[in-house]
Amino acid sequence: MLPWTLSVGAVLGALLPAALAECGREALLKFADSYVFSQENGQAGYMENIADNFMYVENNKTREITSGILNNALVIDHRRTIADTTECATFTELIITRNASGMPAPYVIGTQIRHSQNDMSCYLIDTIVTTEGHWLFNVTGTLYWVQRENWDPIPEVERDSRETLKAAADAYLSMWNNKSAIDAVPWGTPCARLEGGVYTGNGGPNDSCKVGIPTNNNQAPNSHRRYVIDETMGAISVLCIFEHLENAPDSHEFRLEKGKVRYIHTMTVARNGSFLRNDARCSIPGRWRTYSTGTNDKADRGRETPTDASSAPEPGPMARRLEEATGEALLTGGRAGRRAVEEAGFSEELKERLFARVKDAQFRSENAAAFAEAGMPTSAGQGTRLTATSRPWTGTETTEDAVLRMLNDAHKPLKPELRGRPKMPDLQPVDMRMGQEPRLSAGRRAASARDKASAYSGMGLKELENGLSEDEKEAMKKEFRDRFRPAARAMPNTLTGLASLANERIEDAIARGQFKDIPRGKGVERDSRADNPFIDTTEYIMNKMIKRQDIVPPWIEKQQELVRQAHVFRTRLRNDWKRYAARMIASKGGSLEEQMNRARRYAKAEELHNPRKRNVDQIAVPTNSTDDPVMVKMRQQGTPASADAPSPTVGQGEIILEDEPLPPPFRDPAWLAAEKSYMDLSISNLNALTRSYNLMAPELAKKPYFSLDRELNSCFADVAPQLADVIKERAAKPSPKSVLETLEGRQGSVFDRFGAQKAKVYESKAPHYGLREMWRDLFTRKPS
């Protein structure tokens, strides 16, 4: 039985690596995600499963991965990845405008990652990095057009084979050294090519990729091609060396739909003037590059025997002049020039060349800024470059300029002498990988070990010992004795048994009273609106944040200010009138009871002629009137049919007899005349605040204007019932004494008040402390 088991184990051990080595699309995309994460954090350590023979190539040069672009933390604005399960490789396109610190860092990166078929370990990262100064580079234009393209997966029934994708890419890349390759390219309509930051289309149905294809087909081929083909996405990536352009590193990515080319993306690490120096006859508008059709450059050159440009007969002066005139007629003549060329009887080849020149000229005029930047010498300064690439004035301000102007108006830029580079520390990435616990040696484990018996010292047995009965003490001693017996204690081996044991011990602890003195936490306040299905969660959270931070709309702030000012005015008005009316009623003489009775009669008269009303601030009335029907109705509320109707009033134990005539409500014209200027000014200020508030507030929240008569009537109605109590308080309060009055009632100076009091001195009952006691304290030796 044992040999059979060993043989099965050997077979499983041999099959396990093969199962793990399967190159799946999910595994490839997962590693590509770790590559993008490493680029975002500026650390290559986040990529796992790196092979021992790993190699990092950047712009066709082998270098250390820590010294490349991966060592810079960058913010990814656009990312797209295609996967090749046959070659176990991926291609990732990245577009970057800034780094992690927020500073400008424009990059367009294309990266091929290759894995081993055996264990999926990464053995090669091959990347093309383009930035400012490279061919037609414009990260803003690149990001703009890429986001408007559709690179969704191709339906399975419409997918092209690997051979079709590779043949289309090779045919396109061979146009620079093979004239017949142009006809082999499966051009699609529409088709758009993104070259640097220049786009050959505008998103229309008639876009063409043929704009600017090379006319010189005798250039050096492109070598060292590396392919990544994804049938699911209908895409193929090719990295190569652009030989005729100073061996520039280059990346081409193609998208095919139903066998036709739909999109082409290119990146070339070459200076903008390189094409003019290397090939004066090269058409700049499209950066026309040659790529060989195979991976063996020598075989390609042996198979293709292009005719050298020097062997072709040079056209004469008249032929050149006619060609220039024809081209000028096409460029400036419009439809008439095109019709003249078609009717002139030129050959199809010459017509195609002439029409290609027209398209090239149109493309050049549409992208004049990009070509101006491409032809700019390296010695040109930043101001010259900005002037050459700036957009001509069209009579309307662009959105970018308007936004920049508004930002400068809102936040004035600092003076040049006050500016400095931002000092923002680089954010250090957090390693989220599971770490292994460090292994300690036997000596360190012994040194850090704890005595298990010391665990009993902190269990509070001494404190419990006094409160336990004899039976409980004996049971506890028995429990501890059982723990140290030679035989092992019975322990449950299931979760249910452990739960029962835990519950038993908890119940025993509750019975001993150990849970009585446990401090209880504060109750959790639960908002009932949090679980309300009729309130949107986002709205609830936002309202809670606004409420916690005391953020209110402007009209609410103005309302609070208005309420505060009105409260101050009304409080002062009532206090002044209460104090003045109480003094005037008390000054008429009589006993305290007569004065209080007089105040109550005034209060009764005030209630009959000026009844108290509800707060008018709670009623919305038109703001252009203070005599609204609502207020008129309020004044009529509580008004009896006859002022002489008998209604005895009881207050403070006193009864006003029915047959006694009531005096008119208490008023004082002298006080009103003295306070009129203050009250008019206060009412004007309150009305100004009300007007400002009503301009902000919604219709239902608007407030009426303030009226001095209404405020005085409200003040008289509120103060009248309080006058009797105020008179009583004034009478019960002791009269203030003069500062110069002494304790005996005599008049004297201020110092007499503090110095003329009698003082009593009490003698201490302790023994006298004399010279003998002092001598004893100073020289007596104290026992050590």
C-alpha positions in Angstrom: 0.0 0.0 0.0 2.8 2.4 0.8 4.6 2.2 -2.6 1.3 2.9 -4.4 0.8 6.0 -2.2 4.3 7.2 -3.0 3.8 6.8 -6.7 0.6 8.8 -6.6 2.3 11.5 -4.7 5.1 11.6 -7.2 2.7 12.0 -10.1 0.8 14.8 -8.3 4.1 16.5 -7.5 5.0 16.4 -11.2 1.6 17.7 -12.4 1.4 20.6 -9.9 4.0 22.8 -11.5 2.5 22.3 -14.9 -0.9 23.4 -13.5 0.6 26.4 -11.9 2.6 27.3 -15.0 -0.5 27.9 -17.1 -0.3 31.3 -18.7 -3.8 32.8 -18.1 -5.2 36.1 -19.0 -6.1 36.9 -15.4 -2.6 36.2 -14.2 -1.1 38.4 -16.9 -3.5 41.3 -16.1 -2.8 40.9 -12.4 0.9 41.3 -12.9 0.3 44.3 -15.2 -1.8 45.8 -12.3 1.2 45.4 -10.0 3.4 47.1 -12.5 1.0 50.1 -12.7 0.8 50.2 -8.9 4.6 50.3 -8.8 4.8 53.1 -11.2 2.2 55.1 -9.2 4.3 54.7 -6.0 7.7 54.9 -7.5 8.9 51.6 -6.2 9.5 48.4 -8.2 9.3 46.3 -5.1 5.5 45.8 -5.4 6.1 43.5 -8.4 6.4 39.9 -7.2 7.5 36.7 -8.9 10.5 38.2 -10.6 12.8 35.7 -12.4 16.5 35.3 -11.4 17.6 36.3 -15.0 15.3 39.4 -14.9 16.2 42.2 -17.4 14.9 45.8 -17.5 15.1 47.6 -20.9 14.2 51.3 -21.3 14.3 52.9 -24.7 16.2 49.9 -26.1 18.9 50.2 -23.4 19.5 47.8 -20.6 19.7 49.4 -17.2 19.0 48.9 -13.5 15.3 49.1 -12.8 15.9 51.4 -9.8 17.4 54.0 -12.1 14.6 54.0 -14.7 11.2 55.6 -14.9 9.8 53.2 -12.4 11.7 55.0 -9.7 9.4 58.1 -10.1 6.0 58.2 -8.4 3.6 59.3 -11.1 -0.2 59.9 -11.3 -1.7 57.7 -14.1 -4.3 59.6 -16.1 -4.9 56.8 -18.7 -4.0 53.1 -18.7 -4.9 50.3 -21.1 -3.4 46.8 -21.2 -3.6 44.0 -23.8 -2.6 40.4 -23.0 -1.0 37.7 -25.2 -1.6 34.3 -23.7 0.4 32.6 -26.5 3.6 34.5 -25.9 2.8 35.0 -22.2 3.2 38.8 -22.5 1.4 42.1 -22.0 1.5 45.6 -23.4 0.5 48.6 -21.3 -0.1 52.1 -22.5 0.3 54.8 -19.9 -0.4 58.6 -20.2 0.9 60.8 -17.4 0.6 64.6 -16.8 1.9 65.0 -13.3 3.9 63.3 -10.5 2.7 62.3 -7.0 3.6 65.8 -5.7 1.4 67.5 -8.2 4.2 68.9 -10.3 4.0 68.7 -14.1 5.6 65.5 -15.4 4.3 64.7 -19.0 5.0 61.2 -20.1 3.6 58.7 -22.6 4.8 55.2 -21.9 4.4 51.9 -23.7 5.6 48.8 -21.8 5.9 45.1 -22.9 6.2 42.6 -20.0 7.2 39.0 -20.8 6.8 36.0 -18.5 8.2 32.5 -18.4 5.9 29.7 -19.5 7.2 27.5 -16.7 6.4 29.4 -13.6 4.9 32.7 -14.8 7.9 34.6 -13.5 8.7 37.9 -15.1 12.0 37.9 -17.0 11.8 41.1 -19.1 10.2 44.6 -18.9 10.7 46.4 -22.2 9.5 50.0 -22.1 9.4 53.0 -24.4 9.3 56.3 -22.6 8.5 59.6 -24.5 8.4 63.0 -23.0 8.8 66.7 -24.0 11.2 67.2 -26.9 10.4 63.9 -28.6 8.7 63.6 -32.0 5.4 65.6 -32.0 5.0 65.0 -28.3 1.9 66.6 -26.8 0.5 64.8 -23.7 -2.6 67.0 -23.6 -3.6 66.1 -27.2 -2.7 62.4 -26.7 -4.9 62.2 -23.6 -7.7 64.1 -25.3 -7.9 61.8 -28.4 -7.3 58.5 -26.5 -10.2 59.1 -24.2 -12.5 59.4 -27.3 -11.5 56.1 -28.9 -13.3 52.8 -28.4 -11.0 49.9 -27.5 -13.7 47.5 -26.1 -13.2 43.8 -26.6 -14.1 42.4 -30.0 -17.1 40.0 -30.2 -15.9 36.4 -30.5 -17.5 35.9 -33.9 -15.8 39.0 -35.3 -12.3 38.5 -33.9 -9.3 38.3 -36.3 -6.6 35.6 -36.1 -3.1 36.2 -34.9 -1.8 35.9 -38.4 -4.2 38.5 -39.7 -3.2 41.0 -37.0 0.6 40.4 -37.5 0.3 40.7 -41.3 -1.5 44.0 -41.0 1.1 45.4 -38.7 4.0 44.2 -40.8 2.5 45.6 -44.0 2.2 49.0 -42.4 5.7 48.9 -41.0 7.2 48.0 -44.3 5.9 51.0 -46.2 9.2 52.9 -45.6 11.4 50.3 -47.5 8.8 48.5 -49.7 6.5 50.4 -52.0 4.2 47.5 -52.6 3.5 47.2 -48.9 1.1 50.2 -49.1 -1.4 48.2 -51.0 -1.1 45.3 -48.6 -2.2 47.4 -45.6 -5.9 46.7 -44.8 -6.9 50.3 -44.5 -10.2 50.9 -42.8 -12.8 53.7 -43.0 -12.9 55.4 -40.6 -9.3 55.0 -39.5 -7.3 57.4 -37.2 -3.6 57.6 -36.4 -2.4 59.2 -33.1 1.2 60.2 -33.7 2.7 61.9 -30.6 0.0 64.5 -29.9 -1.2 64.8 -33.6 -4.4 63.1 -34.7 -5.2 62.4 -38.4 -8.9 62.4 -37.9 -11.6 64.4 -36.1 -13.9 61.6 -35.0 -15.9 61.6 -38.2 -17.0 58.7 -40.4 -14.5 59.6 -43.2 -11.3 59.7 -41.1 -8.3 58.2 -42.9 -4.9 56.9 -41.8 -3.4 57.4 -45.2 -2.7 61.0 -44.5 1.1 61.6 -44.7 2.2 58.0 -45.6 5.8 58.0 -46.8 6.6 58.7 -50.4 10.3 57.7 -50.1 10.2 53.9 -50.0 14.0 53.4 -50.1 14.8 54.0 -46.4 16.4 51.6 -44.0 14.0 49.0 -42.5 13.0 48.8 -38.9 14.7 46.0 -36.9 14.4 44.1 -33.6 10.6 43.9 -33.6 8.9 42.5 -30.5 5.2 41.5 -30.8 2.3 41.3 -28.3 -0.9 40.1 -29.9 -4.3 40.1 -28.2 -7.1 38.6 -30.4 -9.7 39.5 -27.7 -9.0 43.2 -28.1 -8.1 43.0 -31.8 -4.8 44.7 -30.9 -1.1 44.2 -31.7 1.8 46.0 -30.1 5.2 46.2 -31.9 8.4 47.6 -30.4 11.3 48.2 -32.8 14.3 50.3 -33.7 13.8 53.1 -36.2 17.1 52.7 -38.1 16.9 55.6 -40.6 16.1 57.9 -37.7 19.3 57.6 -35.7 18.2 54.1 -34.5 15.3 55.7 -32.5 13.3 53.5 -30.1 9.8 53.2 -31.4 6.4 51.7 -30.5 3.4 51.1 -32.8 0.1 49.7 -31.6 -2.7 48.7 -34.0 -6.4 48.0 -33.5 -8.2 46.0 -36.2 -12.0 45.6 -36.5 -13.3 43.1 -39.0 -9.9 42.8 -40.6 -9.5 46.5 -41.2 -7.2 49.0 -39.4 -9.2 51.2 -37.1 -6.6 52.9 -34.8 -2.8 53.4 -34.8 -0.9 54.7 -31.8 2.8 55.6 -32.2 5.6 56.7 -29.8 9.1 57.6 -31.0 12.0 58.6 -28.9 13.5 61.1 -31.3 14.2 64.8 -31.4 11.8 66.9 -33.4 14.3 67.9 -36.0 15.7 64.4 -36.7 13.4 63.6 -39.6 14.5 66.8 -41.5 18.1 66.0 -41.0 17.9 62.3 -42.0 15.5 62.5 -44.9 14.8 65.9 -46.5 12.1 64.3 -48.7 10.2 62.8 -45.7 6.7 64.2 -45.2 6.7 65.6 -41.7 2.9 65.7 -41.1 2.6 62.0 -40.2 6.1 61.0 -39.0 6.3 58.3 -41.7 8.4 55.4 -40.4 9.5 52.2 -42.0 9.2 48.8 -40.4 10.4 45.5 -41.9 8.0 42.7 -42.5 9.9 40.0 -40.6 12.1 39.5 -37.6 15.1 38.6 -39.7 16.5 41.9 -41.1 19.1 40.3 -43.4 16.4 38.1 -45.0 14.2 41.1 -45.5 16.9 43.0 -47.2 17.8 40.1 -49.4 14.2 39.5 -50.3 13.3 43.2 -51.0 15.5 44.9 -53.6 14.2 48.5 -53.7 15.4 50.8 -56.4 17.8 53.4 -55.0 16.7 57.0 -55.3 20.0 57.9 -57.0 19.4 55.4 -59.8 16.1 57.0 -60.9 16.4 59.6 -63.6 16.3 63.2 -62.2 13.5 65.3 -63.7 14.5 68.3 -65.8 13.9 71.9 -64.9 10.7 72.1 -67.0 9.3 68.9 -65.4 10.0 70.3 -61.9 8.4 73.6 -62.8 5.3 71.9 -64.1 5.1 69.8 -61.0 5.4 72.8 -58.8 2.7 74.7 -60.8 0.4 71.7 -60.7 0.9 71.4 -56.9 0.2 75.1 -56.5 -2.9 74.9 -58.5 -4.1 72.0 -56.4 -3.4 73.9 -53.2 -4.8 77.2 -54.1 -7.3 76.4 -56.9 -9.8 74.5 -54.8 -12.3 72.3 -56.8 -11.3 74.0 -60.0 -7.7 73.0 -59.6 -8.6 69.5 -58.7 -10.9 69.2 -61.8 -8.2 70.6 -64.0 -5.7 68.0 -62.8 -8.3 65.2 -63.4 -9.0 66.4 -66.9 -5.3 67.0 -67.8 -4.7 63.3 -68.6 -2.1 62.6 -65.9 -1.3 59.1 -65.0 -2.9 57.5 -61.9 0.4 57.4 -60.1 1.0 61.1 -60.7 -2.6 61.9 -59.6 -2.2 60.0 -56.4 1.1 61.8 -55.7 -0.5 65.2 -56.3 -3.6 64.4 -54.2 -1.3 63.1 -51.4 0.5 66.4 -51.4 -2.8 68.2 -51.1 -3.8 66.1 -48.1 -0.4 66.6 -46.6 -0.6 70.3 -46.9 -4.1 70.3 -45.4 -2.9 68.2 -42.5 0.1 70.5 -42.0 -2.2 73.6 -41.9 -4.5 72.0 -39.4 -1.6 71.1 -37.1 0.6 74.1 -37.7 1.4 74.5 -34.0 2.8 70.9 -33.8 4.9 71.3 -36.9 6.2 74.7 -35.7 7.3 73.0 -32.5 8.8 70.1 -34.5 10.9 72.4 -36.6 12.0 74.4 -33.6 15.8 74.3 -33.1 17.1 73.0 -29.8 18.7 76.4 -29.0 15.3 78.1 -29.0 14.2 79.4 -25.6 10.9 78.8 -23.8 9.4 82.1 -24.9 10.1 81.4 -28.5 8.6 77.9 -28.2 5.4 79.3 -26.6 5.1 82.0 -29.3 5.5 79.4 -32.1 3.0 76.9 -30.7 0.4 79.4 -29.4 -3.0 79.5 -31.0 -3.7 82.5 -33.3 -6.3 85.0 -32.1 -9.7 84.2 -33.5 -11.7 87.0 -31.7 -13.0 84.9 -28.9 -11.2 83.9 -25.6 -10.5 80.2 -25.3 -11.7 78.2 -22.3 -8.2 77.6 -21.1 -7.4 81.3 -21.1 -10.6 82.2 -19.4 -10.1 79.7 -16.6 -6.5 80.9 -16.1 -7.7 84.5 -16.0 -10.3 83.7 -13.4 -7.8 81.8 -11.3 -5.4 84.7 -11.4 -8.1 87.1 -10.4 -9.2 84.9 -7.5 -5.7 84.0 -6.3 -3.2 86.7 -7.1 0.2 85.1 -8.0 3.1 86.0 -5.7 5.8 88.3 -6.7 8.9 86.7 -8.3 11.1 87.4 -5.3 8.6 85.7 -3.0 8.1 82.6 -5.0 9.8 79.3 -4.2 9.7 75.7 -5.0 7.0 73.8 -3.0 8.5 71.8 -0.2 6.2 68.8 -0.3 7.6 65.6 1.1 7.3 62.6 -1.2 4.6 60.3 0.0 6.1 57.0 1.1 4.0 54.0 0.0 2.7 51.6 2.5 3.7 48.0 2.2 0.4 46.1 2.4 1.9 42.6 1.9 1.5 40.0 4.6 4.8 39.9 6.6 6.1 36.8 8.2 6.8 36.8 12.0 10.5 36.9 12.7 12.0 33.6 13.8 13.7 33.8 17.2 16.6 31.6 18.3 16.2 29.2 21.2 18.1 31.5 23.5 16.0 34.5 22.7 12.8 32.5 23.1 14.0 31.3 26.5 14.9 34.9 27.6 11.5 36.2 26.6 9.5 33.4 28.1 7.1 34.1 31.0 6.5 32.1 34.1 3.1 30.7 33.6 2.6 30.5 37.4 2.8 34.2 37.6 -0.5 34.5 35.8 -2.3 33.7 39.1 -0.8 36.7 40.9 -3.0 39.2 39.1 -6.3 37.4 39.5 -7.3 39.2 42.7 -7.5 36.2 44.9 -6.4 38.0 48.0 -9.2 40.6 47.6 -11.8 37.8 47.0 -10.5 35.7 49.9 -12.1 37.9 52.6 -15.5 37.9 50.9 -15.8 34.2 50.3 -17.4 31.7 52.5 -15.7 28.6 53.8 -17.3 26.4 51.2 -16.3 28.7 48.4 -12.7 28.9 49.6 -12.6 25.1 49.7 -14.0 24.8 46.2 -11.5 27.3 44.9 -8.6 25.5 46.5 -9.8 22.2 45.1 -10.0 23.7 41.6 -6.4 24.9 41.8 -5.2 21.6 43.2 -6.9 19.8 40.3 -4.9 21.9 37.9 -1.6 20.5 39.1 -2.4 16.8 39.2 -0.4 14.5 37.1 -3.4 13.5 35.0 -4.5 15.9 32.3 -7.8 17.8 32.9 -10.7 17.0 30.6 -11.1 19.7 28.0 -13.7 20.0 25.4 -12.6 19.4 21.8 -15.4 21.0 20.0 -16.6 24.6 19.6 -19.9 23.8 21.4 -18.0 22.4 24.3 -15.7 25.4 24.6 -18.8 27.7 24.5 -20.4 25.7 27.3 -17.3 25.9 29.4 -17.0 29.6 28.8 -20.7 30.2 29.7 -20.2 28.1 32.8 -17.3 30.2 34.0 -19.1 33.4 33.2 -22.1 32.3 35.2 -19.9 31.4 38.1 -18.2 34.8 38.0 -21.6 36.5 38.0 -22.7 34.4 41.0 -19.5 35.5 42.9 -20.4 39.2 42.1 -17.4 40.0 39.9 -19.6 41.7 37.3 -21.2 44.2 39.8 -18.5 46.9 39.8 -17.7 46.8 36.0 -18.0 50.4 34.7 -20.6 50.7 32.1 -20.0 52.8 28.9 -22.0 55.7 27.7 -25.1 54.8 25.7 -24.8 55.1 21.9 -27.0 57.8 20.6 -28.8 56.5 17.5 -30.3 58.9 15.0 -33.6 57.5 13.8 -33.2 59.3 10.4 -30.1 57.2 9.6 -32.3 54.2 8.8 -35.1 56.1 7.1 -35.6 54.6 3.7 -37.2 57.8 2.4 -34.1 59.9 3.1 -31.2 59.6 0.6 -28.1 58.5 2.4 -25.9 61.0 0.6 -28.3 63.8 1.5 -28.4 62.6 5.1 -24.6 62.5 5.5 -24.2 65.9 3.9 -26.9 67.5 6.1 -25.2 65.9 9.2 -21.8 67.3 8.2 -23.3 70.8 7.6 -25.1 70.7 10.9 -22.0 69.5 12.8 -19.9 72.3 11.3 -22.6 75.0 11.9 -22.8 75.8 8.2 -25.9 77.6 7.2 -27.1 79.5 4.0 -26.5 83.2 3.8 -30.1 84.0 4.4 -30.2 81.9 7.6 -27.2 83.9 8.9 -29.0 87.1 8.0 -32.1 85.8 9.8 -30.1 85.0 12.9 -28.6 88.5 12.9 -32.1 90.0 12.5 -33.6 87.9 15.3 -30.6 88.8 17.6 -31.0 92.6 17.0 -34.8 92.5 17.4 -34.3 90.6 20.7 -31.8 93.2 22.0 -34.2 96.0 21.1 -37.3 94.5 22.7 -35.5 93.4 25.8 -34.1 96.9 26.4 -37.4 98.5 25.6 -39.2 96.3 28.1 -36.6 96.7 30.9 -36.6 100.5 30.5 -40.4 100.8 30.5 -40.8 98.3 33.4 -38.4 100.3 35.6 -39.9 103.7 34.7 -43.6 102.6 35.0 -42.9 100.9 38.4 -41.3 104.1 39.7 -44.1 106.4 38.4 -46.9 104.2 39.9 -45.1 103.9 43.2 -44.5 107.7 43.3 -48.2 108.4 43.6 -48.0 107.4 47.2 -50.0 105.1 49.4 -49.1 101.8 51.1 -47.4 98.9 49.4 -50.8 97.2 49.0 -52.3 100.2 47.4 -49.4 100.6 45.0 -49.7 97.0 44.0 -53.5 97.3 43.6 -53.0 100.3 41.4 -50.6 98.4 39.2 -53.0 95.5 38.9 -55.8 97.8 37.9 -53.5 99.2 35.2 -52.7 95.7 34.1 -56.5 94.9 33.8 -57.1 98.0 31.8 -54.1 97.1 29.5 -55.6 93.7 29.0 -58.9 95.1 27.9 -57.6 97.8 25.6 -54.4 96.1 24.4 -54.6 92.3 24.7 -51.4 90.3 24.3 -50.9 88.5 21.0 -48.7 85.7 19.7 -45.3 86.5 18.2 -45.8 88.2 14.9 -42.5 86.9 13.6 -44.1 83.5 13.1 -46.6 84.8 10.5 -45.6 85.5 7.0 -47.2 88.8 5.7 -46.5 91.0 2.8 -43.4 93.1 3.4 -44.9 96.3 1.9 -47.6 96.7 4.6 -47.7 96.8 8.3 -51.5 96.9 8.5 -52.1 93.5 7.1 -55.5 91.8 7.6 -53.8 89.0 9.5 -52.6 91.5 12.1 -55.9 93.3 12.2 -57.5 89.9 13.0 -54.9 89.3 15.6 -55.7 92.7 17.3 -59.4 91.7 17.3 -58.7 88.4 19.1 -59.4 88.6 22.8 -61.1 92.1 22.5 -64.4 91.9 24.5 -67.6 93.3 23.1 -67.7 95.8 25.9 -65.0 97.2 28.0 -67.4 97.4 30.9 -68.2 93.7 31.0 -67.7 92.3 34.5 -64.7 90.0 34.6 -63.1 89.8 38.0 -59.3 89.2 37.9 -57.4 87.4 40.6 -53.7 88.1 41.0 -51.4 87.7 43.9 -54.3 87.0 46.2 -56.0 90.3 45.5 -59.5 90.6 43.9 -60.4 93.7 41.8 -64.0 94.5 42.5 -66.5 94.6 39.6 -68.0 98.0 40.6 -64.7 99.8 40.6 -64.1 101.7 37.3 -60.8 100.9 35.6 -58.4 103.6 34.7 -57.1 104.1 31.2 -53.9 102.1 30.3 -50.8 103.6 31.9 -48.9 105.8 29.4 -46.3 108.5 29.9 -45.8 111.0 27.0 -42.7 112.4 28.6 -41.0 109.0 28.5 -42.1 108.5 25.0 -40.7 111.9 23.9 -37.4 111.2 25.7 -36.9 107.8 24.1 -38.4 108.5 20.6 -35.1 109.3 18.9 -33.6 106.0 20.1 -36.6 104.0 19.2 -36.9 105.5 15.7 -33.3 104.8 15.0 -33.6 101.2 16.2 -36.7 100.6 14.1 -34.9 102.0 11.0 -32.0 99.7 11.6 -34.3 96.7 12.1 -36.2 97.5 8.9 -32.9 97.8 7.0 -31.9 94.3 8.2 -35.4 93.0 7.3 -35.2 94.4 3.8 -31.7 92.8 3.3 -33.0 89.5 4.7 -36.2 89.5 2.5 -34.0 89.9 -0.6 -32.2 86.6 0.2 -34.9 84.5 1.9 -37.5 82.4 0.0 -41.0 83.6 -0.2 -42.4 81.5 2.7 -39.6 82.6 5.1 -39.9 86.4 4.5 -40.6 88.6 7.6 -42.7 91.7 8.0 -41.2 95.1 8.6 -41.1 96.5 12.2 -43.5 99.2 13.3 -42.8 101.4 16.3 -46.5 101.5 17.4 -46.8 97.8 17.2 -43.6 97.3 19.2 -44.8 99.8 21.9 -48.2 98.1 22.2 -46.5 94.7 22.5 -44.2 96.1 25.1 -47.0 97.7 27.2 -49.0 94.4 27.0 -46.1 92.3 28.2 -44.9 94.6 31.0 -48.3 95.5 32.5 -48.9 92.2 34.3 -45.4 92.4 35.9 -45.6 95.8 37.4 -47.1 94.7 40.7 -44.3 92.2 41.3 -41.7 94.8 40.4 -43.1 97.3 42.9 -43.1 94.6 45.6 -39.5 93.7 44.9 -38.4 97.3 45.0 -40.1 97.8 48.4 -38.5 94.6 49.8 -35.0 95.5 48.7 -33.0 97.3 51.3 -32.1 100.9 50.5 -28.5 101.5 49.6 -26.5 103.1 52.4 -24.1 106.0 51.9 -20.5 105.1 51.5 -19.5 107.6 54.2 -22.0 106.2 56.7 -20.2 104.4 59.6 -21.5 101.3 61.4 -22.8 103.5 64.3 -24.7 105.7 62.0 -22.2 108.6 62.2 -20.8 110.5 59.3 -17.1 110.4 58.8 -14.3 109.9 56.4 -13.7 106.8 54.3 -10.9 105.7 56.6 -13.3 105.9 59.6 -15.4 103.3 57.9 -12.5 100.8 57.9 -10.8 101.7 61.2 -13.5 102.6 63.7 -14.7 99.1 64.3 -14.1 97.4 67.6 -11.7 94.5 67.7 -11.7 91.6 70.1 -8.5 89.7 70.9 -8.6 86.2 72.3 -5.6 84.8 74.3 -4.4 81.4 73.3 -4.7 78.6 75.9 -1.5 76.9 74.8 1.6 77.1 77.2 3.7 80.2 76.8 6.6 80.0 74.4 9.6 81.9 75.8 13.4 82.0 75.6 13.8 78.7 77.3 11.6 76.9 74.8 13.4 78.6 71.9 16.8 77.5 73.3 15.6 74.0 73.7 14.4 73.8 70.1 17.6 75.2 68.7 20.3 73.2 70.6 18.6 70.0 71.5 20.0 67.0 69.6 17.6 64.9 67.8 18.0 61.2 67.8 19.4 60.0 64.5 
